[in-house]
Amino acid sequence: GAVVSQHPSWVICKSGTSVKIECRSLDFQATTMFWYRQFPKQSLMLMATSNEGSKATYEQGVEKDKFLINHASLTLSTLTVTSAHPEDSSFYICSARGPLGDTQYFGPGTRLTVL
Amino acid sequence: GEDVEQSLFLSVREGDSSVINCTYTDSSSTYLYWYKQEPGAGLQLLTYIFSNMDMKQDQRLTVLLNKKDKHLSLRIADTQTGDSAIYFCAESIQDYGQNFVFGPGTRLSVLP
């Protein structure tokens, strides 16, 4: 089946720094990628939808200047958490969808801890 | 490893009830979720249930959990055309982090 990877799997950073998370579709071209955030004791919440070559569409309440998303190629999308604060600590999961069908393939997730 | 299974397709008539079923293999699952994916959109959380619960009701949605059989169902009462979507069942053994396993999704078609 299709494989989606994320890097890094776990990152610890100091408050005020920026962190970049990569999401790659390894064996298919992902025209659309989704970024989710998981809060403790809650489930995945959609943050934004990213289409290759265009600006991401953010869900209500998600700060676009805080969470920068770039989808420059059909196999790579990046999420940059700018000026991270402890409340940004979370588990970030991406998923990728190919040009055919609605099936999403999920990455393994990235745990971000901001000290 | 963990596995979550769902039937792939379901068709119902508008106004009828829809029941989407899901089975999972990991007996240590703590949280079980239902997500909805509309065409072209990302997943939206519909509801979730803790493994120590048997039932959860939220407006038109009723979730039933049979831990013995590892069976989860989502019932949508008075199904509307706007309910047409793909519904994903997911399980997690912890409330945060990895080990999040999704089923393949059930495509619900609501006929007028």
Interface residues (C-beta under 8 A of the other chain):
Chain A: T32 F34 Y36 Q38 F39 P40 K41 Q42 S43 L44 M45 L46 T49 F91 I93 S95 D102 T103 Q104 F106 P108 G109 R111
Chain B: Y31 Y33 Y35 Q37 P39 G40 A41 G42 L43 Q44 L45 Y48 I86 A90 S92 D95 Y96 G97 Q98 F100 F102 P104 G105
